């Protein structure tokens, strides 16, 4: 900072002080701008979602079959398969769901074991292979609410199945192809925008292929 030769010392000190205050104020403002430009990390908060235990089970099946594709019709179609089995064989929705996916709901699955730890508090499931961020957590919560809504609609007798007719089985395209190679007959039923195939699975041992394996999962 330049001062004329005859500037009194007092004014020189005052001018330097004012200059330093300006620099400090600038640094503070810059820091504030930087802080505002950085988005905070979306850390999940473990707040239990109020849903039934069987809704959590159905939601696990939905994630197992469609991953985080919450916009698909798979979850509603799976609920339709389970309800079809109940209407044919009797029992509870939970019993039929366990029968359709015994390894998942029996805790013995060896693939994607993190599915077993998905729960109502939406915590990061043990063994989840990637970061449990807001997107994954929100998709899981949405799936639980969807499953709960399907269960309530079934109980109130106003469940709107996405399928053209009652489906009795489902499986991935690869699962269905393997079944067909083994002599099974799979008749697909339109169930909207799904990641899996839904329909009726007929045993090769049935008379003229007329006996359907009601509620069977095509992967078994």
C-alpha positions in Angstrom: 0.0 0.0 0.0 1.5 3.4 -1.1 1.3 6.5 1.2 2.6 10.1 0.5 5.8 10.9 2.3 4.1 13.4 4.6 1.1 11.1 5.7 0.9 11.0 9.5 1.6 7.5 11.1 -1.9 7.4 12.6 -3.6 7.5 9.2 -1.2 4.9 7.8 -2.1 2.4 10.6 -5.8 3.2 10.2 -5.6 2.6 6.4 -3.8 -0.7 6.8 -6.4 -1.9 9.4 -9.3 -1.0 7.1 -7.6 -2.9 4.3 -7.1 -6.0 6.4 -10.8 -5.9 7.5 -11.8 -5.8 3.9 -9.7 -8.9 3.1 -11.2 -10.8 6.0 -14.7 -9.9 4.9 -14.0 -11.0 1.4 -12.6 -14.4 2.5 -15.7 -14.9 4.7 -18.1 -14.2 1.8 -16.2 -16.5 -0.5 -16.3 -19.3 2.0 -20.0 -18.8 2.4 -20.6 -19.0 -1.4 -18.5 -22.2 -1.6 -20.4 -23.7 1.3 -23.7 -23.0 -0.4 -22.6 -24.5 -3.7 -21.8 -27.8 -2.1 -24.8 -30.1 -1.7 -25.0 -31.9 1.6 -24.6 -35.7 1.6 -28.0 -37.4 1.7 -27.4 -39.8 4.6 -30.3 -42.2 5.3 -32.1 -41.8 8.6 -33.4 -45.0 10.2 -37.1 -44.1 10.8 -39.3 -47.2 10.8 -42.0 -47.4 8.2 -45.4 -48.5 9.5 -46.2 -51.6 7.4 -47.2 -55.2 8.2 -44.5 -57.9 8.4 -46.0 -59.7 5.4 -45.8 -56.4 3.4 -42.1 -56.3 4.1 -41.9 -59.9 2.9 -43.8 -59.1 -0.3 -41.6 -56.0 -0.8 -38.5 -58.2 -0.6 -39.9 -60.5 -3.3 -40.6 -57.4 -5.4 -37.1 -56.1 -5.1 -35.7 -59.6 -5.7 -37.6 -59.8 -9.0 -37.5 -56.3 -10.3 -34.7 -54.6 -8.4 -35.4 -50.9 -7.9 -37.7 -50.5 -10.9 -40.5 -49.1 -8.9 -42.3 -48.0 -12.0 -42.9 -51.5 -13.2 -45.9 -53.7 -12.7 -44.0 -56.7 -11.3 -44.9 -56.1 -7.6 -48.6 -56.0 -8.4 -48.3 -59.0 -10.6 -46.5 -61.0 -8.0 -49.2 -60.1 -5.5 -51.7 -61.4 -8.1 -49.9 -64.7 -8.4 -49.8 -65.2 -4.6 -53.5 -64.3 -4.3 -54.3 -66.8 -7.2 -52.6 -69.5 -5.2 -54.5 -68.6 -2.0 -57.8 -68.7 -3.9 -57.0 -72.2 -5.3 -55.2 -73.9 -2.4 -56.5 -71.9 0.6 -54.3 -70.8 3.4 -52.9 -67.3 4.1 -51.2 -64.9 1.8 -48.0 -65.2 3.9 -48.0 -69.0 3.6 -48.4 -68.9 -0.2 -45.7 -66.2 -0.4 -43.3 -68.4 1.5 -44.1 -71.4 -0.6 -43.4 -69.4 -3.8 -40.0 -68.1 -2.6 -38.9 -70.5 0.1 -35.2 -69.7 -0.1 -35.8 -65.9 0.1 -38.4 -66.1 2.9 -36.8 -69.0 4.7 -33.5 -67.3 5.0 -31.5 -69.9 3.0 -30.8 -68.0 -0.2 -27.1 -67.8 -1.1 -27.5 -65.2 -3.9 -27.9 -61.5 -2.9 -28.2 -62.3 0.8 -28.6 -58.5 1.5 -32.3 -59.1 0.4 -32.8 -60.9 3.7 -31.8 -57.8 5.7 -34.2 -55.4 4.0 -36.5 -54.2 6.7 -39.1 -51.6 7.8 -36.5 -49.3 9.3 -34.8 -48.9 5.9 -31.3 -49.3 7.2 -28.5 -50.3 4.9 -28.9 -54.1 4.4 -25.9 -56.1 5.4 -23.8 -57.0 2.4 -25.4 -54.5 0.1 -22.7 -54.2 -2.7 -22.9 -50.5 -3.4 -23.5 -47.3 -1.4 -26.9 -47.2 0.3 -27.9 -43.7 -0.8 -31.1 -41.8 -0.8 -32.2 -43.2 -4.2 -32.0 -46.8 -3.1 -33.5 -46.1 0.3 -36.4 -44.2 -1.2 -37.1 -47.0 -3.7 -37.2 -49.5 -0.9 -39.6 -47.4 1.2 -41.8 -46.9 -1.9 -41.8 -50.6 -2.5 -42.9 -51.3 1.1 -45.8 -48.8 0.8 -46.8 -50.4 -2.6 -46.8 -53.9 -1.0 -48.9 -52.6 1.9 -51.4 -51.1 -0.5 -51.7 -54.3 -2.4 -52.4 -56.3 0.8 -55.0 -53.8 1.9 -56.7 -53.9 -1.5 -56.8 -57.7 -1.5 -58.4 -57.7 2.0 -61.0 -55.1 0.9 -61.7 -57.2 -2.2 -60.8 -54.3 -4.5 -57.3 -55.4 -5.7 -56.7 -54.2 -9.3 -54.6 -56.9 -10.8 -52.5 -55.6 -13.8 -52.9 -59.0 -15.5 -55.4 -59.9 -18.2 -56.3 -63.1 -16.3 -55.2 -64.6 -13.0 -51.6 -65.6 -13.3 -50.3 -68.7 -11.6 -46.6 -68.5 -12.1 -43.8 -66.1 -12.9 -40.1 -66.1 -13.7 -37.4 -64.3 -15.7 -37.2 -64.8 -19.4 -34.2 -67.1 -18.8 -36.1 -69.1 -16.1 -39.0 -69.7 -18.5 -36.6 -70.7 -21.3 -35.0 -73.3 -19.1 -38.4 -74.7 -18.1 -39.5 -75.0 -21.7 -36.3 -76.8 -22.5 -37.2 -79.4 -19.9 -40.6 -80.0 -21.5 -42.8 -77.6 -19.4 -45.3 -75.4 -21.2 -45.5 -71.7 -20.1 -48.5 -69.7 -21.3 -47.8 -66.0 -20.9 -50.4 -63.7 -19.5 -50.2 -59.9 -20.2 -49.5 -58.1 -16.9 -48.4 -54.7 -18.1 -44.9 -53.3 -18.0 -43.0 -56.1 -16.2 -39.4 -57.2 -16.0 -40.5 -60.8 -15.6 -42.9 -63.1 -17.4 -46.2 -64.0 -15.8 -48.6 -66.7 -16.8 -49.4 -70.4 -16.3 -46.9 -73.2 -16.1 -47.9 -76.7 -17.2 -46.1 -79.9 -16.2 -44.8 -82.2 -18.9 -46.2 -85.1 -16.8 -49.8 -83.8 -16.8 -52.4 -85.4 -19.1 -52.3 -83.5 -22.4 -50.6 -80.6 -20.5 -53.9 -79.6 -18.9 -52.8 -79.6 -15.2 -51.2 -76.3 -14.3 -48.7 -75.9 -11.5 -50.7 -73.4 -9.6 -48.6 -70.7 -8.0 -45.3 -72.2 -9.2 -42.2 -70.1 -9.6 -40.6 -70.8 -13.0 -37.0 -70.7 -11.6 -37.5 -73.9 -9.6 
